[in-house]
Amino acid sequence: IILNLFLACSLYAISMTCFVNSEGANFLTSGLSGLALVISRYILPSLGFTIDVNLSFSILYVVLNIPMFFIAYKHIGKIFAILTFSNVTLTSLIISIIDPSMWSFLNVTQMEDITVSLFAGILTGAAIGFALKGNFSTGGTDILSLALSIKKGVSFGKYLMVFNGIIMALGGILSRDWDAILYTFV
């Protein structure tokens, strides 16, 4: 479980700092992490806040997940909730302390958008896989979807697609960058 936690945190943090939040990238992620990015990139600056996107994302990622921990604890299980809380908190900490310039050797700004989105998707997908294999989550809409699926007997995937679709549409409306939203879907 510890290895899965370490791998999930590390891969997700690398995906976020190196590809999703890299210089010039305008991609989002799905779920509450996508909502945290929407708030960090579009809503906070429009309100006059000039905080680093990685730092504001890290804080919002944990804050937005707090209600999800309670839902997980009540409807999914105590260990699942504790491990998920640990994963989200450690990922947030790693993202807030990683210097994005450490990835400059990858020349992400020179990559095609499709390449960046594929790298981000592969790393994020691997992080989610390690989390699920360790019986925890990367947080967010996964928890809400799983809890509703257990309670209502409806497919987990249906809830997940609806929640993520809403967040992606919000990102598209606020950013007005539908190319970035479509690359995020990739």
VOGU-3710 file (C-alpha; in Angstrom, 3 decimals, decimal comma):
1> iilnlflacs> 0,000/0,000/0,000  2,850/2,388/0,854  4,463/1,812/-2,555  1,127/2,409/-4,304  0,637/5,607/-2,272  4,115/6,849/-3,163  3,692/6,026/-6,870  0,181/7,518/-7,085  1,267/10,770/-5,392  4,457/11,110/-7,405
11> lyaismtcfv> 2,990/10,343/-10,819  0,005/12,616/-10,290  2,237/15,462/-9,074  4,567/15,040/-12,064  1,605/15,042/-14,445  0,232/18,232/-12,915  3,464/20,219/-12,628  5,200/19,016/-15,775  2,364/18,741/-18,283  -0,995/20,107/-17,115
21> nseganflts> 0,404/23,254/-15,485  3,497/23,607/-17,639  4,373/26,966/-19,125  1,975/27,776/-21,936  -0,259/24,747/-21,323  -3,913/25,408/-20,850  -5,111/21,886/-20,147  -7,401/20,878/-17,341  -8,038/17,614/-15,615  -11,368/16,092/-14,838
31> glsglalvis> -12,968/15,923/-11,420  -12,307/18,159/-8,464  -8,715/18,648/-9,540  -10,121/20,153/-12,747  -12,396/22,373/-10,672  -9,384/23,440/-8,571  -7,569/24,376/-11,795  -10,580/26,324/-13,103  -10,715/28,307/-9,865  -6,910/28,814/-9,811
41> ryilpslgft> -6,561/29,841/-13,442  -9,741/31,757/-14,163  -11,794/32,658/-11,115  -9,097/33,819/-8,660  -7,308/36,043/-11,219  -10,636/37,609/-12,255  -11,141/38,517/-8,597  -7,708/40,168/-8,430  -5,766/37,377/-6,702  -2,253/36,852/-8,027
51> idvnlsfsil> -1,232/33,592/-6,401  0,921/30,958/-8,134  -1,331/28,475/-9,967  0,458/25,408/-8,552  0,183/26,748/-5,010  -3,471/27,753/-5,296  -4,234/24,423/-7,002  -2,544/22,528/-4,150  -4,585/24,319/-1,516  -7,870/24,049/-3,412
61> yvvlnipmff> -7,251/20,385/-4,242  -7,227/19,544/-0,531  -10,031/21,948/0,453  -12,409/20,727/-2,268  -11,730/17,135/-1,253  -12,552/17,600/2,448  -16,279/16,846/1,996  -15,310/13,840/-0,144  -13,303/12,353/2,740  -16,391/12,432/4,940
71> iaykhigkif> -18,484/10,859/2,193  -15,831/8,164/1,696  -15,624/7,505/5,431  -19,380/7,143/5,774  -20,277/5,299/2,563  -17,160/3,492/1,339  -14,961/2,696/4,321  -12,657/4,037/6,979  -9,391/2,703/5,506  -10,333/3,880/1,994
81> ailtfsnvtl> -11,040/7,366/3,373  -7,809/7,568/5,379  -5,655/6,372/2,477  -7,427/8,726/0,066  -6,899/11,643/2,465  -3,212/10,702/2,703  -2,911/10,516/-1,082  -4,591/13,867/-1,722  -2,615/15,615/1,021  0,757/14,204/-0,052
91> tsliisiidp> 0,073/14,921/-3,725  -0,842/18,491/-2,852  2,314/18,887/-0,794  4,508/17,532/-3,592  2,879/19,835/-6,163  3,346/22,874/-3,927  7,068/22,222/-3,381  8,107/21,011/-6,846  9,739/23,693/-8,932  8,174/23,397/-12,412
101> smwsflnvtq> 11,473/24,487/-13,982  12,999/21,159/-12,944  11,166/19,641/-15,922  12,754/22,042/-18,421  14,923/19,237/-19,826  11,748/17,735/-21,337  11,126/20,848/-23,465  7,377/20,587/-22,897  6,851/24,013/-24,486  8,252/22,560/-27,733
111> meditvslfa> 5,891/19,554/-27,712  2,689/19,351/-29,709  -0,472/19,721/-27,628  -1,494/16,137/-28,361  1,861/14,870/-27,035  1,503/16,880/-23,835  -2,068/15,659/-23,310  -1,025/12,045/-23,905  1,848/12,293/-21,415  -0,470/13,883/-18,849
121> giltgaaigf> -3,140/11,251/-19,469  -0,721/8,347/-19,174  0,810/9,646/-15,933  -2,559/10,562/-14,415  -4,061/7,236/-15,476  -1,139/5,344/-13,951  -1,526/7,340/-10,717  -5,233/6,487/-10,566  -4,417/2,837/-11,299  -1,885/2,640/-8,465
131> alkgnfstgg> -4,397/4,309/-6,142  -7,202/1,912/-7,013  -4,839/-1,072/-6,755  -3,972/0,143/-3,239  -7,704/0,439/-2,354  -7,783/4,219/-2,235  -8,549/7,082/-4,600  -6,987/10,241/-5,949  -10,059/11,963/-4,506  -12,811/14,071/-5,953
141> tdilslalsi> -15,608/12,903/-8,160  -14,376/9,304/-7,969  -15,487/9,217/-4,339  -18,821/10,881/-4,976  -19,509/8,600/-7,951  -18,560/5,465/-6,026  -20,679/6,437/-3,008  -23,697/7,201/-5,216  -23,148/3,992/-7,157  -23,178/1,958/-3,943
151> kkgvsfgkyl> -26,224/3,775/-2,600  -28,328/3,965/-5,801  -27,147/0,848/-7,624  -26,338/2,852/-10,772  -23,099/2,423/-12,685  -20,082/4,202/-11,212  -19,014/5,248/-14,720  -22,298/7,028/-15,464  -21,980/9,268/-12,415  -18,307/9,890/-13,133
161> mvfngiimal> -18,983/10,932/-16,740  -21,741/13,352/-15,679  -19,691/15,021/-12,927  -16,559/15,255/-15,080  -18,552/16,523/-18,063  -20,003/19,353/-15,977  -16,560/20,388/-14,736  -15,069/20,219/-18,246  -17,935/22,316/-19,643  -17,358/24,898/-16,898
171> ggilsrdwda> -13,659/24,967/-17,800  -14,519/25,459/-21,455  -16,943/28,274/-20,735  -14,508/30,126/-18,461  -11,380/29,580/-20,550  -13,067/29,858/-23,947  -10,357/27,445/-25,105  -12,275/24,478/-26,469  -9,135/23,002/-28,037  -7,603/22,669/-24,575
181> ilytfv> -10,813/21,097/-23,278  -10,821/18,542/-26,097  -7,156/17,751/-25,435  -8,105/17,285/-21,794  -10,690/14,707/-22,839  -7,886/12,859/-24,689
//
